[in-house]
Amino acid sequence: MQVPMNRFIKNDIAFLYNLILQVSSILGLFNAHQPKGWAYNVSKSAVVSFVRCLGGGEAETGVRVLGLCPSVADTPILDGCSTDELDKIRRDVGGIMDKEQVRRIL
């Protein structure tokens, strides 16, 4: 089923700047192991898929759809992880960002 992109774009701001930015995570791009975080990975994968599906609509609407996928950040979702689990996440994604790094990106 195809739904026209303009049906999703109701916000005048999107047309003003011709841009929709969706924030996902590096965990939305591949299957990294994140204990107790499978729902997070699934939701981030859905955002990546959504951006990819809408990304081709620029020619029709003039609106660019971009996805931002920062690395794993040091947030409460990691609180339940053991040292070994955190080490594996660091290896899988190349490190864990602190809150200041995330703030500078956004």
WODA-V438653 format. One record per residue. N is the residue number from 1. PSI is psi in whole degrees, 0 to 359 (NA if undefined). Layout:
BEGIN
<<N;PSI> <N;PSI>>
END
This chain:
BEGIN
<<1;130> <2;134> <3;129> <4;139> <5;324> <6;345> <7;332> <8;336> <9;92> <10;346> <11;123> <12;333> <13;321> <14;319> <15;327> <16;316> <17;355> <18;38> <19;134> <20;125> <21;120> <22;131> <23;125> <24;228> <25;157> <26;332> <27;347> <28;350> <29;340> <30;172> <31;75> <32;149> <33;120> <34;101> <35;137> <36;14> <37;22> <38;323> <39;324> <40;311> <41;317> <42;316> <43;322> <44;324> <45;323> <46;320> <47;316> <48;315> <49;318> <50;314> <51;317> <52;321> <53;319> <54;342> <55;334> <56;0> <57;0> <58;321> <59;323> <60;319> <61;341> <62;5> <63;125> <64;141> <65;119> <66;149> <67;136> <68;124> <69;77> <70;165> <71;178> <72;136> <73;153> <74;91> <75;172> <76;340> <77;337> <78;354> <79;326> <80;2> <81;141> <82;170> <83;318> <84;318> <85;319> <86;321> <87;319> <88;318> <89;315> <90;317> <91;317> <92;320> <93;0> <94;19> <95;169> <96;128> <97;145> <98;170> <99;326> <100;321> <101;317> <102;315> <103;318> <104;326> <105;315> <106;NA>>
END
